[in-house]
Every structure is written in structure tokens, then in C-alpha cells.
Amino acid sequence: MLLTEFNTTDVRPLLTECLAVPRWVDAVLAGRPYAGLDELQAAADLPLTSDEIRQAMAAHPRIGEKPAGGWARAEQSGVDNADAFAAANAEYEAKFGHVYLVCASGRSGEELLKILRERLDNDPETELAIAGRELLKIAALRLAKAVTA
């Protein structure tokens, strides 16, 4: 979609697909019209609360499980070690109480598994903050794919 169309049509569903956080969607909508893509991306870089991070994570599939479709399927296309992820995901979720969330686009399964194992050393508060930053990276990539100049 062109930026001019983004600025003038109902894009709430698209934004919700990018990041399922109503306050984020409302903030991006409130900033319209955007003069350029950089301005749109800057507006989308909105810090998330802990509750918003947890809410948004609930909409994400586990890394290593092949999503049926949508954004996540393409983003996780480099993950080819699902068996290794099953055990690692279980350990991660037991420690933190939520799915492992990382911006997977362009990364190999081996790299993503290494990052997961490194992040197991984090305390829960630090890990939640990292997951929030990863959510914003994912949203920025999705927005960049959806909206062009």
C-alpha cells in the first residue's frame, strides 16, 4: 500500500497485524498524515508497557513451530531445527512464563536458538524488556513491508 493510501484509509486491521497492541495502533493512527516513511517508522517506535508486551506476545507463534500463514511464516522461514527448539522453548517458557520472542527475519534457526540459550541467563524483568524491543523490531519490519512511498 502506498503511504498516501495509508494516510487516508482505515488501516487499523493492518496495524493490528503488525503489532496487536491497541495503544500502539491508536498512536500510529493519530500521527497521520505522515509525510514520509521515516516519519511513520519513528511514530511506530513507541515504548510498550509490560502488560502490552505480554498481550502482544500472546499473538505470536513459538519459534520453530511452523505457523500456518501470515507474517510469521515468512519471518521464520530460516528456522529448520524445530526439534531443537521444542526443548529450548519449553525451558524458556518454564522460566519466563511466555513464549520466546525474537525478530527472526533473515536469521538462521541456529542463530535464533543460540540467542534463546543466551537469553535464558536473563532475569524475568530484563527478558520482558528485551521481548518488547523485539516486538517493535517485528512491527517495524512488517510496517516497512506493508507501506511504500
SVG drawing of the C-alpha trace seen along z (x, -y; Angstrom):
<svg xmlns="http://www.w3.org/2000/svg" viewBox="-11 -15 35 48">
<polyline fill="none" stroke="black" stroke-width="0.4" points="0.0,0.0 1.2,-3.5 1.8,-5.9 -0.9,-8.2 -3.4,-5.4 -2.1,-4.5 -2.7,-8.2 -6.3,-8.2 -7.9,-4.8 -8.9,-2.5 -5.6,-0.7 -6.5,0.4 -6.6,4.1 -3.2,3.8 -1.6,2.1 -3.1,4.7 -1.5,7.4 1.8,5.6 1.5,5.3 -1.5,6.4 -1.4,3.5 -4.4,1.1 -2.5,-1.9 0.3,-1.4 -2.3,-1.2 -4.1,-4.3 -0.8,-6.3 0.2,-5.4 -3.2,-6.3 -3.2,-9.6 0.0,-10.7 -1.4,-10.6 -0.9,-12.0 2.8,-11.1 5.0,-13.0 7.4,-10.1 8.2,-6.5 10.8,-7.7 8.2,-9.7 5.9,-6.7 8.6,-4.4 9.5,-7.0 5.9,-7.2 5.8,-3.4 8.8,-3.2 6.6,-3.6 7.8,-2.0 5.4,0.7 4.3,1.4 4.8,4.8 1.1,5.7 1.2,4.7 4.3,6.8 2.5,9.8 -0.6,9.1 1.3,8.9 3.3,12.0 0.1,14.0 -0.5,13.4 2.9,14.8 3.6,18.5 6.6,20.3 9.8,20.0 10.4,23.4 6.7,24.2 5.7,23.7 2.9,21.0 0.0,21.7 0.5,18.4 0.6,14.7 3.7,12.6 5.2,15.2 5.5,17.9 7.8,15.8 9.7,14.3 10.6,17.8 11.4,19.2 15.1,19.8 14.1,22.0 14.8,25.6 15.6,27.1 12.2,27.4 13.1,30.4 15.9,28.5 13.5,25.6 10.9,27.8 13.1,28.5 14.6,25.0 11.1,23.3 9.9,25.5 12.8,24.4 12.4,20.8 8.6,20.8 9.1,22.6 11.5,19.9 9.7,16.8 6.1,17.8 5.8,16.6 6.9,17.6 10.4,16.8 10.1,13.7 12.8,12.6 12.9,10.8 13.5,13.9 13.6,12.3 16.8,13.1 18.2,15.2 19.0,18.9 17.5,21.4 20.9,22.0 21.4,18.3 17.9,18.0 18.5,21.0 21.8,19.5 20.1,16.3 17.4,18.1 20.0,20.0 21.9,16.8 18.7,15.1 17.9,17.9 20.5,16.2 18.4,13.0 16.1,12.2 12.4,12.0 12.2,8.2 15.2,7.9 13.8,10.6 10.4,8.9 12.1,5.6 14.1,7.4 11.0,9.1 9.3,5.7 12.1,4.3 11.9,7.3 8.2,6.8 8.9,3.3 11.5,4.5 9.0,7.0 6.3,4.3 8.8,2.0 9.7,4.7 6.0,5.6 5.1,1.9 8.0,1.4 6.8,4.4 3.2,3.1 3.7,-0.6 5.7,-2.0 6.5,-5.6"/>
</svg>
